[in-house]
Amino acid sequence: MATVESGILLERPMPYCPGCGHTVVNKQLDQVVRELGISPLDVIVVSDIGCCGLVDGVLGCHTVHGLHGRSTALAVGISLGLQNPSKKVIVVLGDGGATIGLQHILEAARQNVDMTVIVQDNMVYGMTGGQVSGLTPESLKQDRLPEEEQVPAFDLVQLAHTAGAVFSARVVVGAGVKEVLREAVETPGFSLVEIVEMCPSYGIRKVKELKEVMPYPEVVLRQTRPIRRVQFQQKASLLESITAIPVQFNHRLEQRLHVLIAGSAGEGIQSAGELLASAAMAAGLYSTKKGEYPITVGTGFSVAEVILSPTPIHYTGIETPDVAIVVSADGWNKIQSRLSASTRLIVDESLAVDKKQPMVRVDFRGAVGGRSAALAAIAFWLQQEEWFPLEALRLVSRNRKYAAALEAAIAKGQQLSPVG
């Protein structure tokens, strides 16, 4: 159980380069939380892409990991949704994320949303090789972009103050950071702390040199404004428009079952997973379904994670699957490292699967084609295992688009036999 004394940092090695300023800042933030008597359960850290975002793995509080530059926007939603001064919403992002998401920072400051933004400014993109950001001083730009006209860095603290932040500060990493962070976290409303840090790999390595090259001096700016509040309205739940799946069949599952369905994008993997999860509900089971596929969506792998359980499901992750249904090489290449010796394998006959564990090979693709192979494989598996009647799968398929094709794939899968 998290306690005030435990702080927000776990007893794990810091995930940064030796000498990185992020380590110092994280430890000082942890001290601030302890000294203020804040429970880790009342802290929500929203992190960004970049070296600063590695903090998630060493935190013992609530964490949300955002897209590059978007962590402030996520934190605004969290803070306005909570509207609870005992909860501390803290954004951790780098100088790259701060300039990519500058408008989000200024808007949060303008509205004076109750949150703290910590900008870990090592003056470069440290994770990708030391490229310049909007906060990089001109002296560093000359080393990296000598052929370009030098443009002054943003004065982020002054911008935030002008936009409406009630507390804005710039401080060089070191002993003075903790007190600045403490005031920022304690201050109701929007606060921003820019901490100028070392980057031992691509930036400045010594504190003395930081002070010599930083484009703007250390400063603390304060002002008084009312905190942004929102008015909540009670509206109908979106769930009310969803028709519940009535229980019409029995099942014989006695414990939770983790199923991976893997294949190629565009071949109905996600739809097949949804049908399996829906059929399980029609048989009185609890079920969840999550999808994974590349950003290209229409090419590469597609994986559906389905959990079937006779009891409520509180965690929807699958570490090691009990069953893996694989109908293409794309799917196999994606999930093979997740399998264990106990995973039951059902694979398409066309795959070159180099596994010593027992598996069932069936010519799904040859029988129904690539677009229906996953659903046919699910029908085959249910016919073999009899966890619940195959009729449940047919039932949930009848109201779907291309119902006739789905029914044909189920019927064919029911008739298939293992190869060899």
C-alpha positions in Angstrom: 0.0 0.0 0.0 1.3 3.4 -1.0 1.9 5.7 2.0 3.1 9.3 2.4 6.4 8.0 3.7 6.9 5.8 0.6 7.0 8.8 -1.8 6.4 8.5 -5.5 9.7 7.0 -6.5 10.2 3.3 -6.5 13.4 1.7 -5.4 14.7 1.1 -8.9 17.7 2.3 -10.9 17.1 5.5 -12.8 16.7 4.8 -16.5 18.9 7.7 -17.7 22.5 8.2 -18.7 25.0 8.7 -15.8 25.0 12.4 -14.9 21.6 13.2 -16.5 19.8 16.1 -14.7 16.5 14.1 -14.9 17.7 11.9 -12.0 18.3 14.9 -9.8 14.9 16.5 -10.6 13.0 13.3 -10.0 14.5 12.8 -6.6 13.8 16.3 -5.6 10.2 16.1 -6.7 9.9 12.9 -4.7 11.2 14.8 -1.6 8.7 17.6 -2.2 5.8 15.1 -2.3 7.1 13.5 1.0 7.6 16.8 2.8 4.1 18.1 1.8 2.6 14.9 3.1 0.9 14.0 -0.2 0.0 10.4 -0.7 1.3 8.8 -3.9 -2.3 7.8 -4.6 -3.1 11.5 -4.9 -0.4 12.2 -7.5 -1.0 11.9 -11.2 2.1 12.3 -13.3 1.5 12.8 -17.0 4.7 12.2 -19.0 5.8 13.0 -22.5 7.9 11.4 -25.2 11.6 11.6 -24.8 14.1 10.8 -22.1 11.9 12.5 -19.5 9.1 10.0 -20.4 11.2 7.1 -19.1 10.1 8.2 -15.6 6.9 6.1 -15.8 8.8 2.9 -14.9 10.2 4.3 -11.6 7.1 5.9 -10.3 4.7 4.4 -7.7 1.9 6.9 -8.3 -0.7 7.2 -11.1 0.9 7.7 -14.5 -0.3 8.6 -18.0 2.1 8.6 -20.9 1.2 11.0 -23.7 2.1 11.7 -27.3 5.0 14.1 -27.9 4.0 17.6 -26.8 0.5 16.5 -25.8 1.0 15.7 -22.1 -0.2 19.1 -21.0 -3.4 18.7 -22.9 -4.0 15.3 -21.3 -3.3 16.8 -17.9 -5.8 19.6 -18.4 -8.5 17.0 -19.0 -7.5 15.1 -15.9 -7.4 18.2 -13.7 -10.7 19.6 -14.9 -12.3 16.2 -14.6 -11.1 15.7 -11.0 -11.6 19.3 -9.7 -10.1 18.0 -6.5 -7.4 20.2 -4.8 -6.1 17.2 -2.9 -5.1 15.6 -6.1 -1.8 16.8 -7.6 -1.6 16.7 -11.4 2.0 17.0 -12.5 3.2 17.2 -16.1 6.8 16.1 -16.9 8.1 17.0 -20.3 11.3 18.1 -22.0 12.2 21.2 -23.9 11.3 19.4 -27.2 7.9 18.4 -25.9 7.4 21.9 -24.5 8.0 23.6 -27.8 6.0 21.0 -29.8 3.1 21.5 -27.4 3.6 25.2 -26.6 0.0 26.1 -27.4 -1.2 23.5 -24.9 0.9 25.0 -22.2 -0.2 28.6 -23.0 -3.9 27.5 -23.1 -3.6 25.8 -19.7 -1.9 28.9 -18.3 -4.6 31.2 -19.8 -7.3 29.1 -18.2 -5.3 28.8 -15.0 -6.0 25.0 -14.7 -4.9 23.6 -11.4 -1.7 21.7 -12.4 2.0 21.9 -12.4 4.2 21.6 -15.5 7.8 20.7 -15.0 9.9 21.3 -18.1 13.2 19.4 -17.9 15.2 21.6 -20.2 18.5 20.1 -21.2 18.4 22.3 -24.3 18.4 19.5 -26.9 16.5 16.4 -28.1 18.5 14.0 -26.0 16.8 10.8 -27.0 17.3 11.2 -30.8 20.8 12.6 -31.0 21.0 16.2 -29.7 18.9 18.1 -32.3 17.9 21.7 -31.3 14.6 22.6 -29.8 12.7 25.9 -29.4 14.6 26.4 -26.1 18.1 25.7 -27.4 20.4 28.7 -26.8 22.0 30.3 -29.8 25.5 29.2 -28.7 24.4 25.5 -29.0 22.6 26.1 -32.2 25.9 27.5 -33.8 27.5 24.1 -33.1 24.7 22.1 -34.6 23.3 24.4 -37.3 26.2 26.7 -38.3 24.8 27.4 -41.7 21.4 28.8 -40.5 20.6 32.2 -39.2 20.4 32.1 -35.5 17.0 32.7 -33.9 16.6 33.4 -30.2 15.1 30.7 -28.0 11.6 31.1 -26.5 11.4 32.6 -23.1 9.0 29.9 -21.9 8.7 31.3 -18.3 7.8 34.8 -19.6 5.3 33.3 -22.1 3.6 31.3 -19.4 3.4 34.3 -17.1 2.0 36.5 -19.8 -0.6 33.8 -20.7 -1.8 33.8 -17.1 0.2 31.3 -15.0 0.0 32.1 -11.3 3.5 30.7 -10.7 6.3 30.6 -13.3 10.0 29.9 -12.6 13.3 29.1 -14.3 16.0 27.5 -12.2 19.2 25.7 -12.9 19.4 22.1 -11.7 20.8 21.8 -8.2 20.1 22.5 -4.6 17.6 25.3 -5.2 15.2 23.2 -7.3 13.4 21.6 -4.5 12.1 24.8 -3.0 10.9 26.1 -6.3 9.1 22.8 -7.0 7.6 22.8 -3.6 6.0 26.3 -4.2 4.8 25.2 -7.6 3.1 22.1 -6.3 1.6 24.0 -3.4 0.3 26.9 -5.5 -3.4 26.5 -6.5 -3.8 27.1 -10.2 -1.4 26.7 -13.1 2.3 26.7 -12.3 5.3 26.1 -14.6 8.9 25.3 -13.6 11.6 25.3 -16.3 14.6 23.4 -14.9 17.8 23.9 -17.0 19.7 20.6 -16.9 22.7 18.7 -18.1 22.6 16.2 -21.0 25.8 14.2 -20.6 25.4 12.6 -24.0 24.5 15.5 -26.4 24.3 18.7 -24.4 26.0 20.6 -21.6 27.7 18.4 -19.0 28.5 20.8 -16.1 26.2 23.1 -14.1 28.7 26.0 -14.4 28.5 25.8 -18.1 24.7 25.7 -18.1 24.6 29.1 -16.4 27.0 30.5 -19.0 25.0 29.4 -22.0 21.4 29.5 -20.9 19.6 32.3 -22.8 17.5 33.7 -20.0 18.3 34.1 -16.3 16.8 32.3 -13.3 13.6 34.0 -12.3 10.4 33.5 -10.3 7.2 35.2 -11.4 3.9 35.2 -9.5 0.4 36.6 -9.9 -3.1 36.0 -8.4 -6.0 34.7 -10.5 -9.1 32.5 -9.9 -8.7 28.8 -10.7 -10.5 27.5 -13.8 -13.5 25.4 -12.9 -16.1 23.6 -15.0 -19.7 23.0 -14.5 -20.7 19.4 -14.7 -24.0 18.4 -16.4 -25.7 15.1 -15.9 -26.4 13.5 -19.3 -27.4 10.1 -20.5 -24.7 7.5 -20.5 -23.3 6.5 -23.9 -23.7 2.9 -22.7 -27.5 3.3 -22.7 -27.5 3.3 -26.5 -25.7 -0.1 -26.6 -28.0 -3.1 -26.7 -26.9 -5.7 -24.1 -26.1 -9.2 -25.3 -28.6 -11.5 -23.6 -27.3 -14.8 -22.2 -28.8 -17.6 -24.2 -26.2 -20.4 -23.8 -24.2 -22.2 -21.2 -20.4 -22.5 -20.9 -18.1 -24.9 -19.2 -15.2 -22.6 -18.6 -14.0 -22.8 -15.0 -11.1 -20.3 -15.1 -9.8 -17.3 -17.1 -8.6 -18.0 -20.6 -6.2 -15.8 -22.5 -6.5 -16.0 -26.3 -4.4 -14.3 -29.0 -5.7 -14.1 -32.6 -2.9 -13.1 -34.9 -2.8 -12.5 -38.6 -2.3 -9.7 -41.2 -3.9 -6.3 -41.2 -7.0 -6.0 -43.3 -7.9 -9.7 -42.9 -10.6 -9.4 -40.3 -8.5 -10.2 -37.2 -10.1 -7.5 -35.1 -13.6 -8.4 -36.2 -13.0 -12.0 -35.4 -11.8 -11.1 -31.9 -14.9 -9.0 -31.3 -17.2 -11.8 -32.5 -15.4 -14.3 -30.1 -15.8 -11.9 -27.2 -19.5 -11.2 -28.0 -20.2 -14.9 -28.4 -18.6 -15.5 -24.9 -21.0 -13.0 -23.4 -23.9 -14.7 -25.0 -22.8 -17.8 -23.2 -22.7 -16.1 -19.8 -19.0 -15.3 -19.7 -17.2 -12.1 -19.0 -14.9 -11.0 -21.9 -12.6 -8.3 -23.1 -11.0 -7.6 -26.4 -8.1 -5.3 -27.3 -6.5 -4.8 -30.7 -2.9 -4.1 -31.7 -1.7 -3.2 -35.2 0.8 -0.8 -36.8 0.1 2.8 -37.6 -0.2 1.9 -41.2 -3.4 0.0 -40.3 -3.8 -1.7 -43.7 -0.4 -3.4 -43.8 1.7 -5.6 -41.5 0.4 -7.5 -38.5 -2.9 -7.4 -36.6 -3.4 -9.0 -33.2 -6.5 -9.3 -31.1 -6.2 -10.1 -27.4 -9.4 -11.7 -26.0 -9.9 -12.7 -22.4 -12.8 -15.1 -21.5 -13.6 -15.6 -17.8 -16.4 -16.9 -15.6 -15.6 -14.1 -13.1 -15.3 -10.3 -13.6 -12.1 -9.2 -15.4 -10.3 -6.3 -13.6 -7.1 -6.4 -15.6 -7.3 -6.7 -19.4 -3.6 -7.4 -20.1 -2.3 -10.7 -21.5 1.3 -11.5 -20.5 1.4 -15.1 -21.8 -1.5 -16.5 -23.8 -3.2 -19.9 -23.1 -4.2 -20.2 -26.8 -2.7 -18.6 -29.9 -4.6 -18.8 -33.2 -2.3 -17.7 -36.0 -3.3 -17.4 -39.6 -0.5 -15.5 -41.3 3.3 -15.0 -41.2 2.7 -11.3 -40.2 0.9 -12.5 -37.1 3.4 -15.2 -36.3 6.3 -12.9 -36.5 4.6 -10.5 -34.1 3.5 -12.8 -31.3 6.0 -15.8 -31.3 8.2 -14.2 -28.6 5.1 -14.0 -26.3 4.4 -17.7 -26.3 5.3 -20.2 -23.6 5.7 -23.9 -23.7 2.1 -24.3 -22.3 0.5 -22.1 -25.0 -1.9 -24.1 -27.2 -1.0 -23.3 -30.8 -3.5 -23.4 -33.7 -1.8 -22.3 -36.9 -2.5 -22.1 -40.6 -0.9 -24.9 -42.5 1.0 -22.5 -44.7 3.2 -21.1 -41.9 6.8 -22.2 -41.3 6.5 -22.4 -37.5 9.7 -23.6 -35.8 8.4 -24.5 -32.4 8.9 -27.8 -30.5 5.7 -27.5 -28.6 2.6 -29.4 -29.8 0.5 -27.5 -32.3 -2.5 -28.1 -34.5 -2.1 -27.2 -38.2 -5.2 -26.5 -40.4 -5.5 -25.2 -43.9 -7.7 -22.2 -43.0 -6.5 -19.9 -45.7 -6.9 -22.5 -48.4 -10.4 -23.3 -47.2 -11.9 -19.8 -46.8 -9.2 -17.3 -48.0 -7.2 -14.8 -46.0 -10.1 -12.5 -45.0 -12.1 -15.3 -43.3 -9.3 -17.4 -42.0 -9.3 -16.0 -38.5 -13.0 -16.5 -38.0 -12.9 -20.1 -39.4 -10.0 -20.8 -37.1 -12.0 -19.6 -34.1 -14.9 -21.8 -35.1 -12.5 -24.8 -35.5 -11.1 -24.1 -32.0 -14.5 -23.8 -30.4 -15.7 -27.0 -32.1 -12.6 -28.8 -30.7 -12.7 -27.4 -27.2 -16.4 -27.0 -26.7 -16.1 -24.1 -24.1 -19.5 -22.9 -25.2 -21.8 -23.8 -28.2 -20.7 -22.7 -31.6 -24.2 -21.5 -32.1 -23.3 -18.5 -29.9 -20.8 -17.4 -32.5 -23.4 -17.8 -35.2 -25.9 -15.8 -33.2 -23.6 -12.7 -32.8 -22.6 -12.9 -36.4 -26.2 -12.6 -37.8 -26.6 -8.9 -37.3 -23.2 -8.0 -38.6 -22.3 -6.6 -42.0 -21.5 -9.5 -44.4 -23.5 -11.9 -42.2 -23.7 -14.5 -44.9 -19.9 -14.6 -45.4 -19.4 -14.8 -41.7 -21.8 -17.7 -41.4 -20.0 -19.5 -44.3 -16.6 -19.1 -42.6 -18.0 -20.5 -39.3 -19.6 -23.4 -41.1 -16.4 -24.2 -43.0 -14.2 -23.9 -39.9 -16.5 -26.3 -38.1 -15.9 -28.9 -40.8 -12.1 -28.6 -41.1 -9.7 -31.2 -39.8 -6.0 -30.9 -38.8 -3.4 -31.5 -41.5 -1.2 -34.6 -41.2 
